[in-house]
Each structure stands twice: as structure tokens, then as C-alpha cells.
Amino acid sequence: MSPPPESAWYPVARSDDAAFRHVHQAKLLGRELAVWRADDGFVNVWENRCLHRGVRLSVGMNEGMELKCLYHGWRYANRTGGCTYIPAHPADSPARTICNATFPALERYGLVWTCLDGDIDFAPVDLLEGGGSFPLRALPFAAPPELVRRHLPAGDDHAGEDGTPRWFVQPVDADACVVYGVLTDTPAPDRRIAVLRRHARRLEDLRAEVEEIAATLPRPAPLVAAMEQADVPVDIGGPARTVGGTDQRVVVARKWETAAEVVAFELAPIDEPLPTVQPGAHIDVRLPNGSTRQYSLTNPAGDQARYVIAVKREPDSRGGSIHLHDEVHEGDELVISAPRNNFGLRRDAVETTLIAGGIGITPLLSMAETLAADGLPFVLHCFVRSADHLCFSERLDGLGDAVVRHIGLDPAGTAAQIRRALGAHRVARHVYICGPGPMLDAARRVAGEIGWPDEAVHFEYFANPNEIDRSNGFEISLARSGLTLEVPAGQSILEVLRANGVGLISSCEQGACGTCIVDVIDGDPIHHDVFLNATERAAGDRIVTCVSRSASGRLVLDL
């Protein structure tokens, strides 16, 4: 008997097996699967192994929107299977190439279906369409799937007043399968137990008969699932260095005013699922007027169905915020980049303090909701001009007493409240700050004055207020390629690299996001960015290539 084809849809569980906060172990054509339902109702069917050491994910923790391996704590996102957190690298955002094998999933007739190979459509069963189907007890058979299939009774043989059964086979291996039954009608509540028992007895009798036949046949060779080697880079954290084809079309599914002068956008995928997002990430949005702007995602870890951003209307807008406010509407299509994250959230802190100023709430809201879902201690301080300027107030209300609102404070009052919020630093405490430049400068200054170390203070600027001096020229050497290039006055390192075929990824190109940062092997950088902290600047071993320059005649870069 030939093995069943991979290019077909098979049931792998009853819908009841995919209970919330549970992981169901299944097997199909020799391949082990982890089946789990996220808190948003989406059912995931994945390869049943963690990419780190191959431990079964079916013995992991379904934490609602992420699946957590219990061996070393790697977490994977709902819908995409992308890695969202690696405890051994708590300060890094996992590279987006770290992604588990996922398979399409469909719930129909009270069963969960999947297809391992091939882009084929699910073929509906006409008799079961219409919503009245009733799943029966599933039963494993120690017999080849094709043998079982040939002995299954025609549905009409068991037809009765409670409906006609239809039978489906899950080919577990060459000599094992699971049979699922579904009735065409739902029995009355007072008859359901009797109906289930009657069909279970008949199926058990059939199993005994078929397994007796299978015992007389030569045992077939086990099916061997062809698993590809997981693509886990040596450099666990951060985005890829080179430019890739990562742009994606999305549709504006919803647009609404979330605060005074602030509009939120819900961006839904069009052609393919959205890439994995981690707390603190941002995307580039390519606008119809030809400009590109960066916006933080408010999605907590594992929230993958759509992206949500918020845009503040800037009075001195160069065309980005005004265009989004006035010209982009629900139903319009936009092009976005894959998420990038240089403001990653550590989940190993004893306590996390989040400080948001105005629109700076966007990345910190994603962090707060992630920490809340994990049951980790945090406090979110929101500083706004008035109550009307508080973004996503309904989501903040859902965080309860962990949110502290500061309304209408002047700069001195803001600095005083930040000092109280921080307090004395203790081991394993971390603070994340995002908002207007003056507030960030004040918060960083206060943190330094009261003894917070640089490595515990994380920040993200929306813009770089520094004046960039491009008056000097210098030489750069690329250690990996052996290429030596001149950076003339008036041009950035990033521009010279791109002009010579080095496709370095960048985002803001004003020294705020850190996307284009590279390691410095030799030389003396002049830092014009607002991404590196004082300790990192003093070390002199990294440079933000879009704005920073060299005090020495030559920089050697790890490129």
C-alpha cells in the first residue's frame, strides 16, 4: 500500500482538543505537530520542536499569544512561529530568520485540518456544509491508513434519525492512523450521549476487525518526515545587515482618532501574513506622496493579525503626518517594511519602569501589555499635556493600577516626577523611555544623577536634535571585504557604502533609530547620533553610519 500524499488536507485534532492555554500533540505522515489555539482564537499547527535544541513544543507553555519552550525558554509568536524572545540574550531582539515551521490550519465540521505540502485549496464536504455538523469521538487504529479507509462503512450504512456519519482518516504513520467521525446533523441535547456511545461502539468493533487483518500483513516501513535544518544565525540578535526584499503591501482596515492630534491606523495584510513583531519594534511606512516615515508598533508580543500605529499631527510636518491624517483613509493600500527593533524589551528584569511622553507611548504600550501578559512587574508612567492627549486610553485602562498618568506638568514638574518614578537603582531594574527630545534628555540626566547605570537605561528618540557636522573627510576600510573607500565632506558613511554596492539597512537616517549601526574595529568615531549611550560612545567600538564621522583619518569597519 502506497503512503497517503502530503499534498492533501487531513484532520489532526478535534476543535475541542485545541483548548485555550493548551498544546495538543499530533502526528501526520510521520511528522510530529504541535497544535495550539491562541487567545485571539487562531489555531496554530507547527513543527513540534523548538529550534534551539529540538525539544517538543507540545510539552511547552501556551501563554496565550506566544508558545514557550520549557527547556531554555525560547518564545514563538502566534500565527507566524517567529521567535520573540531568547532568555540567554535578553537584551537582543531575535533575528526574524529564527522562525519555526508552520502549516496552514482550518477549522471545519468541529475538526482542525492541515496540509503539509502543496498550495491546494480545502475541498469542502457538501453534506457537512451548513453548520449543523456534530463531531464524534476520534479513535486511533494500529493499522495502515489505506487499509482502514477501505474498511470504513459508507455513511449511509449508519444513517439514522440523528444524521448520517462521514468518516475521515488522519494518517499518523505507515501503520497507524486516527479516524474521525462527523454527523451531518446535531442531535438533540438529550440524545447526544446515546448517539456518541452508539457510534463509538461501532467504531471500536471496526477497529478490532481491521487490526486483526493488519496483524497478518507485513509491517510497512515507518514514514520518515523530511525536516529541513532550522535557519538559526550565529548572531542571534538584531536585524540582518544587508537590504532584503522585505516590503509588504497592507490595507488600512481602520482609522480612528485615539487622542487629540493623534490618529491610529490598523494595517491588515493583503497577500501574506505580517512578519513577527517584538515589543519596541518600528516599521517604515512608504506613503503615496513618495515620502517614507518610521512609526512604532503598539502590538504586544504574539499579536500578529494586524499592525497598529499612531501618528501625531506635527505642525511643522514635512509631509508625513499631515498626509496620513488628511489623505490616507480606510481601504487605502500602503507599503511597509518588515519590523526592525533596536529598542528591545528585556523580560528578565525584577522590575521594569516605562516612561512615556505623549506619542512616545506607542512602543511602551507594546512593552506594557507584553509584561502584563507574562505576569511580570512593571509601572507605566504617561506624561501628557491634557487628558485629551492620552493615546489608547481604553488599552491603558486594561492595565489597571500599573499605569500612572501625569497630566499638564511643566518641564520642572516632569523632571521631579521622573526622579520619583525612578528612585534608587537596584540590581535587575530597567527603565525604558520614549517621547520628545527634551523629556528624554531630562530623564537620562536624572537617571545618571541618582546612580542608574547606562546599561539599565533604555531610550528611543523620534528625531535627532543634534546639529550634524559633515565638514571633514576620512577613509573607511571594510575588514571583511578588503574594500577601502573615501568618505568626502558632505557625504555620510551610509551614502558612500550604498554608492559602492554595500546595501546596509537603514531606517530614520538621522541618527535616532540605530538601524544602520556597525562595529568599529579600529579608529576614533565622532558620534552625532542620539542612539548610543555615554558608555557606548566612550567605548568607541560602534558607529551610527548615517550621521557619525571619524576624528581619525581612517576607520576600520566590521563589514
C-alpha positions in Angstrom: 0.0 0.0 0.0 1.4 3.4 -1.0 1.6 6.1 1.6 -1.0 8.9 1.5 0.1 12.0 -0.3 1.4 15.1 1.6 -0.5 17.4 -0.8 -3.9 16.8 0.8 -5.8 18.2 3.8 -6.2 15.9 6.8 -7.7 16.3 10.2 -5.2 16.4 13.0 -7.4 17.2 16.0 -10.9 17.9 17.1 -11.6 21.6 17.7 -12.1 20.7 21.4 -8.5 19.4 21.5 -7.3 22.9 20.7 -8.4 24.3 24.0 -7.2 27.7 25.2 -3.9 27.7 27.1 -3.2 24.0 26.0 -0.9 22.4 23.4 -2.1 19.3 21.6 0.4 16.8 20.2 -0.4 15.3 16.9 1.4 13.3 14.2 0.7 13.4 10.4 2.6 11.3 7.8 5.4 10.7 10.3 5.8 14.3 11.2 5.1 15.5 14.8 3.0 18.5 15.2 2.1 20.9 18.0 -1.5 22.2 17.7 -2.4 25.2 19.9 -5.1 27.9 20.0 -4.0 31.5 20.8 -6.1 33.9 22.9 -7.4 35.6 19.7 -8.9 32.2 18.6 -6.3 31.5 15.9 -5.3 27.8 15.7 -1.6 27.2 15.0 -0.2 23.9 13.5 3.6 23.9 13.9 6.5 21.5 13.6 6.7 20.0 17.1 10.2 21.1 18.0 12.0 24.1 19.4 14.6 25.5 17.0 17.2 25.7 19.8 17.6 22.0 20.9 14.7 20.2 19.2 12.6 19.8 22.4 9.0 19.1 21.7 6.8 22.3 21.9 3.8 20.1 22.9 5.3 20.0 26.4 5.8 23.8 26.4 3.5 26.5 27.7 0.7 28.1 25.7 0.9 31.6 27.2 -2.0 33.0 25.1 -0.2 34.8 22.3 3.2 33.0 22.5 4.3 29.4 22.8 7.2 29.0 25.2 9.6 26.1 25.2 10.2 24.8 28.7 13.8 23.8 28.1 15.6 27.2 27.6 12.5 29.5 27.5 12.5 30.4 23.8 9.2 32.0 22.8 7.5 31.9 19.5 4.7 34.2 18.1 1.1 33.2 17.4 0.4 32.9 13.6 4.0 33.3 12.3 6.1 31.0 14.5 8.7 33.7 14.7 11.0 33.8 17.7 10.1 36.7 20.0 12.4 36.2 22.9 15.6 34.3 23.9 16.4 34.4 27.6 20.1 33.8 27.1 20.1 37.0 25.0 17.7 39.2 27.0 18.9 42.5 25.6 18.6 41.4 21.9 15.6 41.1 19.6 15.8 37.7 17.9 16.6 37.9 14.2 13.5 37.5 12.1 15.1 34.5 10.3 14.5 32.5 13.5 11.1 31.1 12.7 9.5 27.7 13.3 8.0 25.6 10.5 4.2 26.4 10.4 1.5 24.7 8.4 -1.9 26.1 7.3 -4.8 25.4 9.6 -8.5 25.3 9.1 -11.4 24.6 11.4 -14.3 22.9 9.8 -17.0 20.5 11.0 -15.6 20.5 14.5 -12.2 19.4 13.4 -8.8 21.0 12.9 -7.4 20.4 9.4 -3.9 20.9 7.9 -1.9 20.3 4.8 1.9 19.6 4.9 2.8 20.2 1.4 1.4 22.0 -1.7 -0.6 25.1 -2.2 -4.0 23.4 -2.6 -7.5 24.5 -1.6 -9.5 22.7 1.0 -12.3 20.7 -0.6 -15.5 21.1 1.4 -17.8 18.2 2.2 -21.1 19.3 0.8 -23.2 17.2 3.2 -21.5 18.8 6.2 -21.8 22.4 4.9 -24.4 24.5 6.6 -23.4 24.5 10.2 -25.3 21.5 11.6 -22.4 19.0 11.8 -21.6 17.2 15.0 -18.2 15.6 15.7 -18.0 12.1 17.1 -15.3 10.5 19.2 -12.0 10.1 17.5 -10.3 6.7 17.7 -6.7 5.5 16.9 -6.1 2.4 14.8 -2.9 0.3 14.8 -3.3 -0.4 11.0 -2.2 1.2 7.7 -4.3 4.2 6.8 -5.3 2.8 3.4 -6.5 -0.5 4.9 -8.6 1.4 7.4 -10.0 3.7 4.7 -11.1 0.6 2.6 -13.0 -0.9 5.6 -14.7 2.3 6.8 -18.5 1.9 6.2 -20.3 4.2 3.8 -22.1 6.9 5.7 -25.5 5.7 4.6 -24.9 2.4 6.3 -25.2 4.1 9.7 -27.7 6.8 8.7 -30.4 7.4 11.3 -32.7 9.9 12.8 -29.7 11.7 14.3 -27.9 12.2 11.0 -25.5 10.5 8.6 -21.9 10.0 9.7 -18.9 10.9 7.5 -15.5 9.4 8.2 -12.1 11.0 7.9 -8.6 9.4 8.4 -5.6 11.1 9.8 -2.6 9.1 8.5 -0.2 9.1 11.5 2.4 6.7 10.1 2.6 3.9 7.7 1.0 1.5 10.2 -1.2 3.9 12.3 -4.0 6.4 11.9 -6.8 8.2 13.7 -10.4 8.0 12.5 -12.7 11.0 13.0 -16.4 10.9 12.5 -18.8 13.8 11.9 -22.6 13.6 11.8 -24.5 15.6 9.2 -26.9 16.8 11.9 -26.6 17.8 15.5 -28.6 15.5 17.8 -31.0 16.9 20.3 -29.2 17.6 23.7 -31.0 14.8 25.5 -29.8 12.3 22.8 -26.1 13.3 22.4 -24.6 10.9 24.9 -26.5 7.9 23.4 -25.5 8.9 19.9 -21.8 9.2 20.9 -21.9 5.8 22.6 -23.6 4.1 19.7 -21.1 5.3 17.1 -18.1 4.7 19.4 -19.1 1.1 19.9 -19.4 0.6 16.1 -16.0 2.2 15.5 -14.4 0.1 18.3 -15.8 -3.1 16.7 -14.4 -2.0 13.3 -11.0 -1.3 14.9 -10.8 -4.8 16.3 -11.7 -6.2 12.9 -9.2 -4.1 10.9 -6.3 -4.5 13.4 -6.8 -8.3 13.2 -6.3 -8.1 9.5 -3.3 -5.7 9.8 -1.6 -8.2 12.1 -1.5 -10.8 9.3 0.2 -8.3 6.8 3.9 -7.5 6.6 4.6 -4.4 8.7 5.4 -1.4 6.5 8.5 0.7 6.9 7.8 3.8 9.0 7.3 7.1 7.3 10.3 9.5 7.6 9.4 13.2 7.7 11.8 15.3 5.7 12.7 18.2 8.1 14.9 21.0 7.0 17.7 22.3 9.1 16.5 25.3 11.1 17.9 28.6 10.0 19.3 30.0 13.2 22.0 32.5 12.7 25.2 32.6 14.8 24.4 36.3 15.5 21.2 35.7 17.5 20.1 39.3 18.0 19.2 42.2 15.7 18.1 42.6 12.1 20.0 41.3 9.1 22.8 43.7 8.0 22.0 43.8 4.3 19.0 45.1 2.4 16.4 42.4 1.5 13.1 42.4 -0.3 11.0 42.8 2.9 8.5 45.4 1.8 4.9 44.3 2.0 1.5 45.7 1.0 -1.1 46.3 3.6 -4.5 47.8 3.7 -5.8 50.4 6.2 -8.5 48.3 7.9 -9.4 51.0 10.4 -8.5 54.6 11.1 -9.6 56.5 14.2 -8.7 59.4 16.5 -7.1 57.9 19.6 -6.2 61.3 21.2 -6.2 65.0 20.4 -4.0 65.5 17.3 -3.2 61.7 17.1 -4.7 59.2 14.6 -4.3 55.5 14.9 -4.1 53.1 11.9 -4.9 49.4 11.9 -2.9 47.9 9.0 -4.0 44.4 7.7 -2.1 42.1 5.4 -3.2 41.7 1.8 -1.1 38.9 0.2 0.8 37.2 3.1 0.9 37.2 6.9 2.7 40.0 8.6 6.2 39.3 9.9 6.9 38.6 13.5 6.8 41.7 15.7 8.5 42.1 19.1 7.8 44.8 21.7 9.6 48.1 20.8 9.8 47.5 17.1 9.1 50.0 14.4 8.3 49.9 10.7 8.9 52.2 7.7 5.7 53.3 6.0 6.0 54.2 2.3 3.5 57.0 1.7 1.6 57.6 -1.5 3.3 61.1 -1.7 6.7 59.4 -2.1 8.0 60.0 1.4 8.9 57.4 4.0 8.3 57.7 7.7 9.0 55.5 10.7 6.4 54.5 13.3 6.5 52.4 16.3 4.2 49.4 16.5 1.9 49.1 19.5 1.5 45.3 19.1 2.4 43.2 22.2 4.4 40.0 21.5 2.3 37.4 19.6 -0.3 39.9 18.4 0.2 39.2 14.7 -3.2 39.6 13.0 -2.6 43.2 12.1 -0.2 46.1 13.0 -1.4 49.2 14.9 0.5 52.5 14.7 -0.3 56.0 15.9 0.6 59.3 14.1 0.7 62.6 15.8 -0.1 65.6 13.6 3.1 67.7 13.6 2.6 71.5 12.9 6.0 71.6 11.1 5.3 68.3 9.2 7.5 67.7 6.1 4.5 65.9 4.6 4.4 62.7 6.5 2.0 63.2 9.4 -0.2 65.6 7.5 -0.5 63.3 4.6 -1.5 60.4 6.8 -4.0 62.5 8.7 -5.6 64.1 5.7 -5.1 61.9 2.6 -4.9 58.2 3.8 -8.3 56.6 4.6 -9.8 53.2 5.4 -9.5 50.9 2.4 -6.3 52.6 1.1 -3.2 50.5 0.5 0.2 51.3 1.9 3.7 49.7 1.6 5.6 48.9 4.8 8.9 47.4 5.7 9.4 44.4 7.9 9.7 45.4 11.6 13.1 46.5 13.0 13.9 46.6 16.6 16.7 48.4 18.3 14.6 49.2 21.4 14.1 45.6 22.6 12.4 44.7 25.9 14.2 42.5 28.4 11.9 40.1 30.2 14.4 39.1 32.9 14.1 42.4 35.0 13.0 42.2 38.6 11.0 45.4 37.9 10.5 47.5 34.7 9.7 51.2 34.7 8.3 52.6 31.5 8.3 56.4 31.0 6.3 57.7 28.0 5.9 61.3 26.9 3.0 62.0 24.6 3.2 59.9 21.4 6.1 58.1 23.0 3.5 55.8 24.4 3.5 53.7 21.2 6.5 51.4 21.8 6.0 51.4 25.5 2.4 50.3 25.3 3.5 47.1 23.4 6.0 46.5 26.2 3.5 47.1 29.0 0.9 44.7 27.5 3.6 42.1 27.0 4.8 42.3 30.6 1.3 42.2 31.8 0.6 39.0 29.8 3.7 37.4 31.2 2.8 38.4 34.8 6.0 40.5 35.2 6.1 43.6 37.5 6.1 47.0 35.8 4.9 50.5 36.1 4.0 52.7 33.1 4.2 56.5 33.6 2.4 58.5 31.0 3.2 62.3 30.6 0.7 64.3 28.5 -0.4 67.9 28.2 -4.0 67.1 28.9 -6.2 64.1 29.4 -7.4 64.5 25.8 -3.8 63.9 24.6 -3.6 60.4 26.2 -3.4 57.8 23.4 -5.1 54.4 23.5 -6.8 55.2 26.8 -9.0 52.1 26.6 -5.9 49.9 26.4 -4.3 51.8 29.2 -7.4 51.2 31.4 -7.0 47.5 30.8 -3.6 47.6 32.5 -5.2 48.8 35.7 -3.1 50.3 38.5 0.2 49.6 36.6 -0.5 52.9 34.7 0.3 56.3 36.3 -1.0 59.3 34.5 0.8 62.7 34.8 -1.3 65.5 33.3 -0.2 69.0 32.4 3.2 69.2 34.1 5.8 71.8 33.2 9.4 70.6 32.5 10.5 71.1 36.1 7.5 69.1 37.3 8.1 66.4 34.8 11.7 66.0 35.9 10.7 65.8 39.5 8.1 63.1 38.8 10.6 61.1 36.8 13.1 61.3 39.7 10.4 59.9 42.0 9.4 57.2 39.5 13.0 56.0 39.1 14.2 56.1 42.7 17.4 54.5 43.7 18.6 51.9 41.2 18.6 48.3 42.3 20.0 45.2 40.7 18.0 43.9 37.7 15.8 47.0 37.4 15.4 48.6 34.0 13.8 51.7 32.6 12.6 52.4 29.1 12.0 56.0 28.0 10.4 57.3 24.8 9.0 60.8 24.0 10.0 64.3 23.0 13.8 65.0 22.9 13.8 67.4 25.9 11.9 65.0 28.1 14.3 62.1 27.1 17.3 64.3 27.8 15.9 65.2 31.2 15.1 61.6 32.1 18.6 60.4 31.1 20.2 63.2 33.1 18.1 62.4 36.2 18.8 58.7 35.9 22.5 59.5 35.8 22.4 61.8 38.8 20.7 59.2 41.0 23.1 56.4 40.1 21.3 54.4 37.3 24.0 52.7 35.1 23.8 53.3 31.4 23.1 49.6 30.7 19.8 49.8 32.7 18.6 52.9 30.9 17.0 52.3 27.5 15.6 55.1 25.3 14.3 55.8 21.9 14.2 59.2 20.2 11.8 60.0 17.4 14.2 62.6 16.0 17.8 63.7 16.4 18.0 67.3 17.5 21.8 67.4 17.2 23.5 69.6 14.5 25.4 67.3 12.2 28.9 68.5 11.2 29.9 66.8 7.8 32.7 69.2 7.1 35.6 66.6 7.4 36.6 63.8 5.1 38.2 60.5 6.1 38.8 56.9 4.9 36.9 53.7 5.7 38.2 50.2 5.3 35.8 47.2 5.3 37.5 44.4 7.1 35.5 41.5 5.7 35.7 42.6 2.0 39.0 44.4 2.0 37.4 47.4 0.3 38.8 50.9 1.1 36.6 53.9 0.4 36.8 57.7 0.8 34.1 59.5 2.7 34.3 63.1 1.4 33.0 66.1 3.3 29.2 66.5 2.9 28.6 62.7 2.5 27.7 60.2 5.2 29.3 56.8 5.6 26.0 55.2 4.8 25.7 57.1 1.5 29.3 56.0 0.5 28.6 52.4 1.4 25.5 52.3 -0.7 27.1 54.0 -3.7 29.7 51.2 -3.7 27.2 48.4 -3.5 27.1 47.7 0.2 23.3 47.5 0.9 23.3 48.4 4.6 19.8 48.5 6.1 18.7 51.9 7.5 15.5 53.5 8.7 15.4 57.0 10.0 18.7 58.1 8.5 19.0 60.9 11.2 20.9 59.0 13.9 17.8 58.2 16.1 16.9 54.5 15.5 20.3 52.8 15.4 19.3 50.5 12.5 22.4 51.3 10.4 24.9 50.8 13.2 28.1 48.8 12.5 31.0 47.7 14.6 34.3 49.6 14.6 37.5 47.6 14.7 39.9 50.5 14.6 39.7 54.3 14.5 38.1 57.1 16.6 34.4 57.8 15.8 32.8 61.2 16.3 29.2 60.5 17.5 26.4 62.7 16.2 23.6 60.3 16.9 21.2 60.0 19.8 21.1 56.3 19.9 24.3 55.3 21.7 24.5 56.0 25.4 27.6 57.6 27.1 29.2 54.2 27.9 28.8 53.0 24.3 30.2 56.2 22.9 33.2 56.1 25.2 33.9 52.5 24.1 34.3 53.7 20.5 33.6 50.3 19.1 30.3 51.1 17.2 29.2 53.9 14.9 25.8 55.0 13.5 26.7 55.3 9.9 24.0 57.7 8.7 25.3 60.7 10.8 28.5 60.0 12.7 32.0 60.6 11.4 35.7 60.0 12.3 38.2 62.0 14.3 41.0 59.8 12.9 41.9 59.7 9.2 40.7 56.1 8.9 38.0 53.9 10.3 38.1 50.1 10.0 34.5 48.7 10.0 33.3 45.2 10.5 31.8 44.9 7.1 
